[in-house]
Amino acid sequence: MVDASLFNCPNCNGLYHIVKVEAPPVMNEDQLTCLSCGGPLNGREGRFILKYFFIDRRSGKAKPLLARKLRRA
């Protein structure tokens, strides 16, 4: 079973496409972190592994960076 939805980082509001994939229990799992702010993200939800695909930075800190990149283009 695979389930997909949108997810906002609780720390910076960065937008992710999140996919839940059914998987067996794993003993050694790395901590996932937000690409925008470095905050922690859950790697599991019950029997599901969570896969995050970064879409957009939504925090106020990210907007000036995006504006600078657009001006350079």
N, CA, C, O and CB atoms as a CASP TS submission, in Angstrom:
PFRMAT TS
TARGET T0000
AUTHOR 0000-0000-0000
METHOD Language model
MODEL 1
PARENT N/A
ATOM      1  N   MET     1       0.844  -1.184   0.000  1.00  0.00           N
ATOM      2  CA  MET     1       0.000   0.000   0.000  1.00  0.00           C
ATOM      3  C   MET     1       0.888   1.245   0.000  1.00  0.00           C
ATOM      4  O   MET     1       1.880   1.306   0.726  1.00  0.00           O
ATOM      5  CB  MET     1      -0.960   0.000   1.225  1.00  0.00           C
ATOM      6  N   VAL     2       0.524   2.237  -0.820  1.00  0.00           N
ATOM      7  CA  VAL     2       1.237   3.510  -0.882  1.00  0.00           C
ATOM      8  C   VAL     2       0.209   4.622  -0.742  1.00  0.00           C
ATOM      9  O   VAL     2      -0.847   4.581  -1.373  1.00  0.00           O
ATOM     10  CB  VAL     2       2.054   3.653  -2.220  1.00  0.00           C
ATOM     11  N   ASP     3       0.518   5.616   0.087  1.00  0.00           N
ATOM     12  CA  ASP     3      -0.362   6.757   0.313  1.00  0.00           C
ATOM     13  C   ASP     3       0.462   8.022   0.130  1.00  0.00           C
ATOM     14  O   ASP     3       1.582   8.100   0.635  1.00  0.00           O
ATOM     15  CB  ASP     3      -1.020   6.707   1.736  1.00  0.00           C
ATOM     16  N   ALA     4      -0.069   9.020  -0.583  1.00  0.00           N
ATOM     17  CA  ALA     4       0.671  10.267  -0.817  1.00  0.00           C
ATOM     18  C   ALA     4      -0.185  11.460  -0.433  1.00  0.00           C
ATOM     19  O   ALA     4      -1.405  11.443  -0.601  1.00  0.00           O
ATOM     20  CB  ALA     4       1.113  10.378  -2.295  1.00  0.00           C
ATOM     21  N   SER     5       0.472  12.516   0.093  1.00  0.00           N
ATOM     22  CA  SER     5      -0.232  13.738   0.462  1.00  0.00           C
ATOM     23  C   SER     5       0.773  14.879   0.581  1.00  0.00           C
ATOM     24  O   SER     5       1.977  14.665   0.437  1.00  0.00           O
ATOM     25  CB  SER     5      -1.015  13.550   1.790  1.00  0.00           C
ATOM     26  N   LEU     6       0.285  16.084   0.843  1.00  0.00           N
ATOM     27  CA  LEU     6       1.145  17.237   1.070  1.00  0.00           C
ATOM     28  C   LEU     6       1.400  17.378   2.564  1.00  0.00           C
ATOM     29  O   LEU     6       0.568  16.987   3.382  1.00  0.00           O
ATOM     30  CB  LEU     6       0.511  18.531   0.491  1.00  0.00           C
ATOM     31  N   PHE     7       2.556  17.938   2.917  1.00  0.00           N
ATOM     32  CA  PHE     7       2.963  18.072   4.307  1.00  0.00           C
ATOM     33  C   PHE     7       3.743  19.372   4.458  1.00  0.00           C
ATOM     34  O   PHE     7       4.571  19.705   3.612  1.00  0.00           O
ATOM     35  CB  PHE     7       3.815  16.849   4.767  1.00  0.00           C
ATOM     36  N   ASN     8       3.475  20.110   5.543  1.00  0.00           N
ATOM     37  CA  ASN     8       4.239  21.314   5.867  1.00  0.00           C
ATOM     38  C   ASN     8       5.111  21.032   7.082  1.00  0.00           C
ATOM     39  O   ASN     8       4.644  20.474   8.075  1.00  0.00           O
ATOM     40  CB  ASN     8       3.295  22.526   6.132  1.00  0.00           C
ATOM     41  N   CYS     9       6.388  21.422   6.999  1.00  0.00           N
ATOM     42  CA  CYS     9       7.294  21.288   8.135  1.00  0.00           C
ATOM     43  C   CYS     9       6.709  22.081   9.297  1.00  0.00           C
ATOM     44  O   CYS     9       6.346  23.244   9.119  1.00  0.00           O
ATOM     45  CB  CYS     9       8.739  21.785   7.779  1.00  0.00           C
ATOM     46  N   PRO    10       6.608  21.484  10.478  1.00  0.00           N
ATOM     47  CA  PRO    10       6.047  22.198  11.621  1.00  0.00           C
ATOM     48  C   PRO    10       6.938  23.337  12.128  1.00  0.00           C
ATOM     49  O   PRO    10       6.471  24.200  12.870  1.00  0.00           O
ATOM     50  CB  PRO    10       5.795  21.228  12.740  1.00  0.00           C
ATOM     51  N   ASN    11       8.219  23.346  11.731  1.00  0.00           N
ATOM     52  CA  ASN    11       9.142  24.375  12.188  1.00  0.00           C
ATOM     53  C   ASN    11       9.176  25.600  11.275  1.00  0.00           C
ATOM     54  O   ASN    11       9.151  26.730  11.761  1.00  0.00           O
ATOM     55  CB  ASN    11      10.523  23.798  12.303  1.00  0.00           C
ATOM     56  N   CYS    12       9.234  25.388   9.951  1.00  0.00           N
ATOM     57  CA  CYS    12       9.413  26.509   9.016  1.00  0.00           C
ATOM     58  C   CYS    12       8.313  26.604   7.966  1.00  0.00           C
ATOM     59  O   CYS    12       8.301  27.541   7.168  1.00  0.00           O
ATOM     60  CB  CYS    12      10.743  26.386   8.324  1.00  0.00           C
ATOM     61  N   ASN    13       7.395  25.651   7.958  1.00  0.00           N
ATOM     62  CA  ASN    13       6.290  25.621   7.009  1.00  0.00           C
ATOM     63  C   ASN    13       6.737  25.242   5.597  1.00  0.00           C
ATOM     64  O   ASN    13       5.985  25.451   4.645  1.00  0.00           O
ATOM     65  CB  ASN    13       5.604  26.966   6.981  1.00  0.00           C
ATOM     66  N   GLY    14       7.954  24.684   5.436  1.00  0.00           N
ATOM     67  CA  GLY    14       8.409  24.204   4.128  1.00  0.00           C
ATOM     68  C   GLY    14       7.442  23.150   3.608  1.00  0.00           C
ATOM     69  O   GLY    14       6.941  22.331   4.378  1.00  0.00           O
ATOM     70  N   LEU    15       7.181  23.167   2.314  1.00  0.00           N
ATOM     71  CA  LEU    15       6.183  22.279   1.718  1.00  0.00           C
ATOM     72  C   LEU    15       6.840  21.033   1.130  1.00  0.00           C
ATOM     73  O   LEU    15       7.819  21.121   0.389  1.00  0.00           O
ATOM     74  CB  LEU    15       5.388  23.019   0.633  1.00  0.00           C
ATOM     75  N   TYR    16       6.290  19.887   1.471  1.00  0.00           N
ATOM     76  CA  TYR    16       6.776  18.593   0.991  1.00  0.00           C
ATOM     77  C   TYR    16       5.624  17.792   0.413  1.00  0.00           C
ATOM     78  O   TYR    16       4.477  17.926   0.841  1.00  0.00           O
ATOM     79  CB  TYR    16       7.464  17.806   2.127  1.00  0.00           C
ATOM     80  N   HIS    17       5.941  16.969  -0.554  1.00  0.00           N
ATOM     81  CA  HIS    17       5.054  15.894  -0.989  1.00  0.00           C
ATOM     82  C   HIS    17       5.525  14.707  -0.167  1.00  0.00           C
ATOM     83  O   HIS    17       6.702  14.351  -0.224  1.00  0.00           O
ATOM     84  CB  HIS    17       5.111  15.620  -2.589  1.00  0.00           C
ATOM     85  N   ILE    18       4.644  14.095   0.587  1.00  0.00           N
ATOM     86  CA  ILE    18       5.041  12.988   1.465  1.00  0.00           C
ATOM     87  C   ILE    18       4.360  11.712   0.985  1.00  0.00           C
ATOM     88  O   ILE    18       3.172  11.704   0.666  1.00  0.00           O
ATOM     89  CB  ILE    18       4.672  13.285   2.956  1.00  0.00           C
ATOM     90  N   VAL    19       5.140  10.634   0.940  1.00  0.00           N
ATOM     91  CA  VAL    19       4.654   9.331   0.502  1.00  0.00           C
ATOM     92  C   VAL    19       4.854   8.344   1.640  1.00  0.00           C
ATOM     93  O   VAL    19       5.937   8.249   2.216  1.00  0.00           O
ATOM     94  CB  VAL    19       5.386   8.853  -0.794  1.00  0.00           C
ATOM     95  N   LYS    20       3.792   7.611   1.955  1.00  0.00           N
ATOM     96  CA  LYS    20       3.857   6.570   2.988  1.00  0.00           C
ATOM     97  C   LYS    20       3.929   5.221   2.284  1.00  0.00           C
ATOM     98  O   LYS    20       3.074   4.886   1.464  1.00  0.00           O
ATOM     99  CB  LYS    20       2.616   6.638   3.962  1.00  0.00           C
ATOM    100  N   VAL    21       4.964   4.451   2.617  1.00  0.00           N
ATOM    101  CA  VAL    21       5.165   3.143   2.012  1.00  0.00           C
ATOM    102  C   VAL    21       5.174   2.098   3.116  1.00  0.00           C
ATOM    103  O   VAL    21       5.904   2.224   4.099  1.00  0.00           O
ATOM    104  CB  VAL    21       6.485   3.098   1.186  1.00  0.00           C
ATOM    105  N   GLU    22       4.355   1.063   2.945  1.00  0.00           N
ATOM    106  CA  GLU    22       4.307  -0.004   3.937  1.00  0.00           C
ATOM    107  C   GLU    22       5.632  -0.762   3.925  1.00  0.00           C
ATOM    108  O   GLU    22       6.132  -1.136   2.864  1.00  0.00           O
ATOM    109  CB  GLU    22       3.118  -0.965   3.663  1.00  0.00           C
ATOM    110  N   ALA    23       6.193  -0.984   5.106  1.00  0.00           N
ATOM    111  CA  ALA    23       7.496  -1.638   5.206  1.00  0.00           C
ATOM    112  C   ALA    23       7.596  -2.408   6.514  1.00  0.00           C
ATOM    113  O   ALA    23       6.894  -2.102   7.478  1.00  0.00           O
ATOM    114  CB  ALA    23       8.634  -0.605   5.103  1.00  0.00           C
ATOM    115  N   PRO    24       8.477  -3.417   6.546  1.00  0.00           N
ATOM    116  CA  PRO    24       8.679  -4.162   7.787  1.00  0.00           C
ATOM    117  C   PRO    24       9.429  -3.306   8.810  1.00  0.00           C
ATOM    118  O   PRO    24      10.048  -2.306   8.446  1.00  0.00           O
ATOM    119  CB  PRO    24       9.453  -5.471   7.513  1.00  0.00           C
ATOM    120  N   PRO    25       9.375  -3.693  10.082  1.00  0.00           N
ATOM    121  CA  PRO    25      10.112  -2.941  11.108  1.00  0.00           C
ATOM    122  C   PRO    25      11.609  -2.913  10.807  1.00  0.00           C
ATOM    123  O   PRO    25      12.182  -3.901  10.348  1.00  0.00           O
ATOM    124  CB  PRO    25       9.871  -3.552  12.498  1.00  0.00           C
ATOM    125  N   VAL    26      12.223  -1.776  11.070  1.00  0.00           N
ATOM    126  CA  VAL    26      13.659  -1.604  10.849  1.00  0.00           C
ATOM    127  C   VAL    26      14.280  -1.179  12.173  1.00  0.00           C
ATOM    128  O   VAL    26      13.742  -0.315  12.865  1.00  0.00           O
ATOM    129  CB  VAL    26      13.951  -0.548   9.714  1.00  0.00           C
ATOM    130  N   MET    27      15.389  -1.773  12.519  1.00  0.00           N
ATOM    131  CA  MET    27      16.016  -1.467  13.794  1.00  0.00           C
ATOM    132  C   MET    27      16.838  -0.183  13.759  1.00  0.00           C
ATOM    133  O   MET    27      16.760   0.614  14.694  1.00  0.00           O
ATOM    134  CB  MET    27      16.889  -2.612  14.214  1.00  0.00           C
ATOM    135  N   ASN    28      17.623   0.039  12.708  1.00  0.00           N
ATOM    136  CA  ASN    28      18.530   1.176  12.653  1.00  0.00           C
ATOM    137  C   ASN    28      18.053   2.172  11.596  1.00  0.00           C
ATOM    138  O   ASN    28      18.218   1.933  10.399  1.00  0.00           O
ATOM    139  CB  ASN    28      19.973   0.708  12.350  1.00  0.00           C
ATOM    140  N   GLU    29      17.460   3.288  12.033  1.00  0.00           N
ATOM    141  CA  GLU    29      16.941   4.293  11.112  1.00  0.00           C
ATOM    142  C   GLU    29      17.617   5.624  11.372  1.00  0.00           C
ATOM    143  O   GLU    29      17.799   6.019  12.523  1.00  0.00           O
ATOM    144  CB  GLU    29      15.415   4.427  11.246  1.00  0.00           C
ATOM    145  N   ASP    30      17.989   6.319  10.305  1.00  0.00           N
ATOM    146  CA  ASP    30      18.585   7.643  10.427  1.00  0.00           C
ATOM    147  C   ASP    30      17.505   8.675  10.721  1.00  0.00           C
ATOM    148  O   ASP    30      16.354   8.511  10.315  1.00  0.00           O
ATOM    149  CB  ASP    30      19.355   8.015   9.145  1.00  0.00           C
ATOM    150  N   GLN    31      17.881   9.749  11.432  1.00  0.00           N
ATOM    151  CA  GLN    31      16.970  10.863  11.699  1.00  0.00           C
ATOM    152  C   GLN    31      16.821  11.684  10.418  1.00  0.00           C
ATOM    153  O   GLN    31      17.818  12.029   9.783  1.00  0.00           O
ATOM    154  CB  GLN    31      17.493  11.755  12.883  1.00  0.00           C
ATOM    155  N   LEU    32      15.591  11.996  10.040  1.00  0.00           N
ATOM    156  CA  LEU    32      15.329  12.840   8.875  1.00  0.00           C
ATOM    157  C   LEU    32      15.247  14.290   9.320  1.00  0.00           C
ATOM    158  O   LEU    32      14.756  14.584  10.411  1.00  0.00           O
ATOM    159  CB  LEU    32      14.021  12.411   8.154  1.00  0.00           C
ATOM    160  N   THR    33      15.731  15.205   8.472  1.00  0.00           N
ATOM    161  CA  THR    33      15.666  16.627   8.791  1.00  0.00           C
ATOM    162  C   THR    33      15.127  17.408   7.606  1.00  0.00           C
ATOM    163  O   THR    33      15.295  17.006   6.455  1.00  0.00           O
ATOM    164  CB  THR    33      17.047  17.158   9.197  1.00  0.00           C
ATOM    165  N   CYS    34      14.481  18.522   7.898  1.00  0.00           N
ATOM    166  CA  CYS    34      13.911  19.407   6.891  1.00  0.00           C
ATOM    167  C   CYS    34      15.042  20.029   6.067  1.00  0.00           C
ATOM    168  O   CYS    34      16.047  20.466   6.627  1.00  0.00           O
ATOM    169  CB  CYS    34      13.036  20.510   7.554  1.00  0.00           C
ATOM    170  N   LEU    35      14.885  20.070   4.760  1.00  0.00           N
ATOM    171  CA  LEU    35      15.890  20.669   3.881  1.00  0.00           C
ATOM    172  C   LEU    35      15.923  22.187   4.007  1.00  0.00           C
ATOM    173  O   LEU    35      16.933  22.814   3.687  1.00  0.00           O
ATOM    174  CB  LEU    35      15.621  20.279   2.437  1.00  0.00           C
ATOM    175  N   SER    36      14.840  22.775   4.465  1.00  0.00           N
ATOM    176  CA  SER    36      14.763  24.226   4.577  1.00  0.00           C
ATOM    177  C   SER    36      15.341  24.748   5.885  1.00  0.00           C
ATOM    178  O   SER    36      16.101  25.717   5.883  1.00  0.00           O
ATOM    179  CB  SER    36      13.335  24.672   4.446  1.00  0.00           C
ATOM    180  N   CYS    37      14.986  24.109   7.016  1.00  0.00           N
ATOM    181  CA  CYS    37      15.394  24.648   8.319  1.00  0.00           C
ATOM    182  C   CYS    37      16.247  23.695   9.147  1.00  0.00           C
ATOM    183  O   CYS    37      16.822  24.114  10.152  1.00  0.00           O
ATOM    184  CB  CYS    37      14.179  25.019   9.107  1.00  0.00           C
ATOM    185  N   GLY    38      16.349  22.422   8.756  1.00  0.00           N
ATOM    186  CA  GLY    38      17.125  21.449   9.515  1.00  0.00           C
ATOM    187  C   GLY    38      16.381  20.833  10.681  1.00  0.00           C
ATOM    188  O   GLY    38      16.955  20.044  11.432  1.00  0.00           O
ATOM    189  N   GLY    39      15.110  21.179  10.847  1.00  0.00           N
ATOM    190  CA  GLY    39      14.305  20.621  11.933  1.00  0.00           C
ATOM    191  C   GLY    39      14.020  19.144  11.720  1.00  0.00           C
ATOM    192  O   GLY    39      14.083  18.662  10.589  1.00  0.00           O
ATOM    193  N   PRO    40      13.707  18.411  12.793  1.00  0.00           N
ATOM    194  CA  PRO    40      13.465  16.972  12.689  1.00  0.00           C
ATOM    195  C   PRO    40      12.143  16.649  11.993  1.00  0.00           C
ATOM    196  O   PRO    40      11.149  17.356  12.160  1.00  0.00           O
ATOM    197  CB  PRO    40      13.479  16.347  14.071  1.00  0.00           C
ATOM    198  N   LEU    41      12.150  15.571  11.212  1.00  0.00           N
ATOM    199  CA  LEU    41      10.955  15.051  10.556  1.00  0.00           C
ATOM    200  C   LEU    41      10.810  13.579  10.921  1.00  0.00           C
ATOM    201  O   LEU    41      11.811  12.878  11.069  1.00  0.00           O
ATOM    202  CB  LEU    41      11.026  15.243   9.005  1.00  0.00           C
ATOM    203  N   ASN    42       9.579  13.106  11.067  1.00  0.00           N
ATOM    204  CA  ASN    42       9.335  11.701  11.396  1.00  0.00           C
ATOM    205  C   ASN    42       9.719  10.820  10.220  1.00  0.00           C
ATOM    206  O   ASN    42       9.381  11.121   9.075  1.00  0.00           O
ATOM    207  CB  ASN    42       7.856  11.473  11.779  1.00  0.00           C
ATOM    208  N   GLY    43      10.424   9.736  10.500  1.00  0.00           N
ATOM    209  CA  GLY    43      10.807   8.790   9.461  1.00  0.00           C
ATOM    210  C   GLY    43       9.844   7.629   9.334  1.00  0.00           C
ATOM    211  O   GLY    43       9.855   6.902   8.340  1.00  0.00           O
ATOM    212  N   ARG    44       9.009   7.460  10.350  1.00  0.00           N
ATOM    213  CA  ARG    44       8.049   6.352  10.369  1.00  0.00           C
ATOM    214  C   ARG    44       6.731   6.803  10.964  1.00  0.00           C
ATOM    215  O   ARG    44       6.672   7.722  11.780  1.00  0.00           O
ATOM    216  CB  ARG    44       8.604   5.161  11.162  1.00  0.00           C
ATOM    217  N   GLU    45       5.688   6.138  10.537  1.00  0.00           N
ATOM    218  CA  GLU    45       4.355   6.298  11.117  1.00  0.00           C
ATOM    219  C   GLU    45       3.752   4.909  11.189  1.00  0.00           C
ATOM    220  O   GLU    45       3.179   4.415  10.218  1.00  0.00           O
ATOM    221  CB  GLU    45       3.447   7.289  10.273  1.00  0.00           C
ATOM    222  N   GLY    46       3.887   4.279  12.358  1.00  0.00           N
ATOM    223  CA  GLY    46       3.417   2.901  12.508  1.00  0.00           C
ATOM    224  C   GLY    46       4.196   1.965  11.610  1.00  0.00           C
ATOM    225  O   GLY    46       5.423   1.906  11.682  1.00  0.00           O
ATOM    226  N   ARG    47       3.492   1.236  10.767  1.00  0.00           N
ATOM    227  CA  ARG    47       4.164   0.290   9.871  1.00  0.00           C
ATOM    228  C   ARG    47       4.598   0.923   8.550  1.00  0.00           C
ATOM    229  O   ARG    47       5.040   0.217   7.643  1.00  0.00           O
ATOM    230  CB  ARG    47       3.252  -0.881   9.589  1.00  0.00           C
ATOM    231  N   PHE    48       4.477   2.243   8.433  1.00  0.00           N
ATOM    232  CA  PHE    48       4.826   2.947   7.204  1.00  0.00           C
ATOM    233  C   PHE    48       6.137   3.719   7.325  1.00  0.00           C
ATOM    234  O   PHE    48       6.403   4.342   8.353  1.00  0.00           O
ATOM    235  CB  PHE    48       3.713   3.892   6.819  1.00  0.00           C
ATOM    236  N   ILE    49       6.955   3.675   6.272  1.00  0.00           N
ATOM    237  CA  ILE    49       8.128   4.532   6.143  1.00  0.00           C
ATOM    238  C   ILE    49       7.655   5.790   5.433  1.00  0.00           C
ATOM    239  O   ILE    49       6.904   5.714   4.461  1.00  0.00           O
ATOM    240  CB  ILE    49       9.309   3.818   5.359  1.00  0.00           C
ATOM    241  N   LEU    50       8.096   6.951   5.917  1.00  0.00           N
ATOM    242  CA  LEU    50       7.701   8.220   5.302  1.00  0.00           C
ATOM    243  C   LEU    50       8.831   8.727   4.414  1.00  0.00           C
ATOM    244  O   LEU    50       9.978   8.828   4.848  1.00  0.00           O
ATOM    245  CB  LEU    50       7.341   9.276   6.385  1.00  0.00           C
ATOM    246  N   LYS    51       8.493   9.045   3.162  1.00  0.00           N
ATOM    247  CA  LYS    51       9.459   9.601   2.211  1.00  0.00           C
ATOM    248  C   LYS    51       9.022  11.023   1.893  1.00  0.00           C
ATOM    249  O   LYS    51       7.879  11.257   1.499  1.00  0.00           O
ATOM    250  CB  LYS    51       9.558   8.726   0.900  1.00  0.00           C
ATOM    251  N   TYR    52       9.942  11.978   2.066  1.00  0.00           N
ATOM    252  CA  TYR    52       9.645  13.390   1.862  1.00  0.00           C
ATOM    253  C   TYR    52      10.287  13.881   0.568  1.00  0.00           C
ATOM    254  O   TYR    52      11.468  13.633   0.326  1.00  0.00           O
ATOM    255  CB  TYR    52      10.135  14.227   3.059  1.00  0.00           C
ATOM    256  N   PHE    53       9.513  14.576  -0.260  1.00  0.00           N
ATOM    257  CA  PHE    53      10.010  15.184  -1.484  1.00  0.00           C
ATOM    258  C   PHE    53       9.785  16.684  -1.376  1.00  0.00           C
ATOM    259  O   PHE    53       8.648  17.155  -1.408  1.00  0.00           O
ATOM    260  CB  PHE    53       9.306  14.590  -2.751  1.00  0.00           C
ATOM    261  N   PHE    54      10.887  17.436  -1.248  1.00  0.00           N
ATOM    262  CA  PHE    54      10.827  18.886  -1.013  1.00  0.00           C
ATOM    263  C   PHE    54      10.237  19.600  -2.227  1.00  0.00           C
ATOM    264  O   PHE    54      10.655  19.358  -3.360  1.00  0.00           O
ATOM    265  CB  PHE    54      12.235  19.446  -0.696  1.00  0.00           C
ATOM    266  N   ILE    55       9.256  20.489  -1.985  1.00  0.00           N
ATOM    267  CA  ILE    55       8.598  21.228  -3.058  1.00  0.00           C
ATOM    268  C   ILE    55       8.920  22.709  -2.993  1.00  0.00           C
ATOM    269  O   ILE    55       9.315  23.299  -3.998  1.00  0.00           O
ATOM    270  CB  ILE    55       7.095  21.023  -2.996  1.00  0.00           C
ATOM    271  N   ASP    56       8.754  23.337  -1.793  1.00  0.00           N
ATOM    272  CA  ASP    56       8.857  24.794  -1.702  1.00  0.00           C
ATOM    273  C   ASP    56       9.169  25.228  -0.279  1.00  0.00           C
ATOM    274  O   ASP    56       8.757  24.592   0.691  1.00  0.00           O
ATOM    275  CB  ASP    56       7.561  25.456  -2.180  1.00  0.00           C
ATOM    276  N   ARG    57       9.909  26.329  -0.180  1.00  0.00           N
ATOM    277  CA  ARG    57      10.182  26.947   1.123  1.00  0.00           C
ATOM    278  C   ARG    57       9.067  27.944   1.393  1.00  0.00           C
ATOM    279  O   ARG    57       8.786  28.805   0.559  1.00  0.00           O
ATOM    280  CB  ARG    57      11.599  27.648   1.158  1.00  0.00           C
ATOM    281  N   ARG    58       8.439  27.834   2.540  1.00  0.00           N
ATOM    282  CA  ARG    58       7.306  28.707   2.877  1.00  0.00           C
ATOM    283  C   ARG    58       7.620  29.671   3.998  1.00  0.00           C
ATOM    284  O   ARG    58       6.804  30.547   4.285  1.00  0.00           O
ATOM    285  CB  ARG    58       6.112  27.879   3.258  1.00  0.00           C
ATOM    286  N   SER    59       8.763  29.552   4.643  1.00  0.00           N
ATOM    287  CA  SER    59       9.058  30.409   5.780  1.00  0.00           C
ATOM    288  C   SER    59       9.415  31.813   5.322  1.00  0.00           C
ATOM    289  O   SER    59       9.836  32.006   4.181  1.00  0.00           O
ATOM    290  CB  SER    59      10.192  29.820   6.609  1.00  0.00           C
ATOM    291  N   GLY    60       9.255  32.777   6.184  1.00  0.00           N
ATOM    292  CA  GLY    60       9.608  34.158   5.874  1.00  0.00           C
ATOM    293  C   GLY    60      11.091  34.316   5.594  1.00  0.00           C
ATOM    294  O   GLY    60      11.478  35.200   4.830  1.00  0.00           O
ATOM    295  N   LYS    61      11.936  33.477   6.198  1.00  0.00           N
ATOM    296  CA  LYS    61      13.378  33.544   5.985  1.00  0.00           C
ATOM    297  C   LYS    61      13.750  33.161   4.560  1.00  0.00           C
ATOM    298  O   LYS    61      14.737  33.666   4.023  1.00  0.00           O
ATOM    299  CB  LYS    61      14.098  32.639   6.971  1.00  0.00           C
ATOM    300  N   ALA    62      12.977  32.279   3.942  1.00  0.00           N
ATOM    301  CA  ALA    62      13.335  31.790   2.611  1.00  0.00           C
ATOM    302  C   ALA    62      12.966  32.783   1.505  1.00  0.00           C
ATOM    303  O   ALA    62      13.601  32.773   0.450  1.00  0.00           O
ATOM    304  CB  ALA    62      12.653  30.459   2.351  1.00  0.00           C
ATOM    305  N   LYS    63      11.973  33.628   1.710  1.00  0.00           N
ATOM    306  CA  LYS    63      11.513  34.518   0.647  1.00  0.00           C
ATOM    307  C   LYS    63      12.604  35.451   0.120  1.00  0.00           C
ATOM    308  O   LYS    63      12.724  35.583  -1.098  1.00  0.00           O
ATOM    309  CB  LYS    63      10.357  35.336   1.143  1.00  0.00           C
ATOM    310  N   PRO    64      13.410  36.109   0.970  1.00  0.00           N
ATOM    311  CA  PRO    64      14.462  36.965   0.429  1.00  0.00           C
ATOM    312  C   PRO    64      15.473  36.202  -0.408  1.00  0.00           C
ATOM    313  O   PRO    64      15.984  36.745  -1.388  1.00  0.00           O
ATOM    314  CB  PRO    64      15.171  37.669   1.547  1.00  0.00           C
ATOM    315  N   LEU    65      15.782  34.949  -0.048  1.00  0.00           N
ATOM    316  CA  LEU    65      16.705  34.148  -0.835  1.00  0.00           C
ATOM    317  C   LEU    65      16.136  33.871  -2.223  1.00  0.00           C
ATOM    318  O   LEU    65      16.852  33.952  -3.221  1.00  0.00           O
ATOM    319  CB  LEU    65      17.016  32.836  -0.117  1.00  0.00           C
ATOM    320  N   LEU    66      14.858  33.548  -2.279  1.00  0.00           N
ATOM    321  CA  LEU    66      14.232  33.295  -3.568  1.00  0.00           C
ATOM    322  C   LEU    66      14.196  34.556  -4.406  1.00  0.00           C
ATOM    323  O   LEU    66      14.421  34.501  -5.615  1.00  0.00           O
ATOM    324  CB  LEU    66      12.824  32.748  -3.381  1.00  0.00           C
ATOM    325  N   ALA    67      13.919  35.684  -3.790  1.00  0.00           N
ATOM    326  CA  ALA    67      13.865  36.955  -4.518  1.00  0.00           C
ATOM    327  C   ALA    67      15.246  37.285  -5.095  1.00  0.00           C
ATOM    328  O   ALA    67      15.339  37.758  -6.228  1.00  0.00           O
ATOM    329  CB  ALA    67      13.374  38.104  -3.586  1.00  0.00           C
ATOM    330  N   ARG    68      16.311  37.044  -4.339  1.00  0.00           N
ATOM    331  CA  ARG    68      17.665  37.317  -4.816  1.00  0.00           C
ATOM    332  C   ARG    68      18.005  36.430  -5.997  1.00  0.00           C
ATOM    333  O   ARG    68      18.624  36.891  -6.956  1.00  0.00           O
ATOM    334  CB  ARG    68      18.685  37.115  -3.694  1.00  0.00           C
ATOM    335  N   LYS    69      17.617  35.177  -5.946  1.00  0.00           N
ATOM    336  CA  LYS    69      17.888  34.250  -7.047  1.00  0.00           C
ATOM    337  C   LYS    69      17.143  34.690  -8.312  1.00  0.00           C
ATOM    338  O   LYS    69      17.680  34.592  -9.415  1.00  0.00           O
ATOM    339  CB  LYS    69      17.479  32.808  -6.655  1.00  0.00           C
ATOM    340  N   LEU    70      15.918  35.169  -8.154  1.00  0.00           N
ATOM    341  CA  LEU    70      15.134  35.600  -9.318  1.00  0.00           C
ATOM    342  C   LEU    70      15.739  36.849  -9.938  1.00  0.00           C
ATOM    343  O   LEU    70      15.728  36.984 -11.162  1.00  0.00           O
ATOM    344  CB  LEU    70      13.671  35.862  -8.922  1.00  0.00           C
ATOM    345  N   ARG    71      16.266  37.767  -9.136  1.00  0.00           N
ATOM    346  CA  ARG    71      16.871  38.979  -9.665  1.00  0.00           C
ATOM    347  C   ARG    71      18.135  38.706 -10.457  1.00  0.00           C
ATOM    348  O   ARG    71      18.447  39.436 -11.398  1.00  0.00           O
ATOM    349  CB  ARG    71      17.176  39.924  -8.548  1.00  0.00           C
ATOM    350  N   ARG    72      18.869  37.660 -10.088  1.00  0.00           N
ATOM    351  CA  ARG    72      20.104  37.312 -10.786  1.00  0.00           C
ATOM    352  C   ARG    72      19.830  36.727 -12.171  1.00  0.00           C
ATOM    353  O   ARG    72      20.657  36.847 -13.076  1.00  0.00           O
ATOM    354  CB  ARG    72      20.911  36.322  -9.956  1.00  0.00           C
ATOM    355  N   ALA    73      18.682  36.103 -12.330  1.00  0.00           N
ATOM    356  CA  ALA    73      18.361  35.408 -13.597  1.00  0.00           C
ATOM    357  C   ALA    73      18.084  36.354 -14.731  1.00  0.00           C
ATOM    358  O   ALA    73      17.803  35.916 -15.846  1.00  0.00           O
ATOM    359  CB  ALA    73      17.170  34.510 -13.415  1.00  0.00           C
TER
END
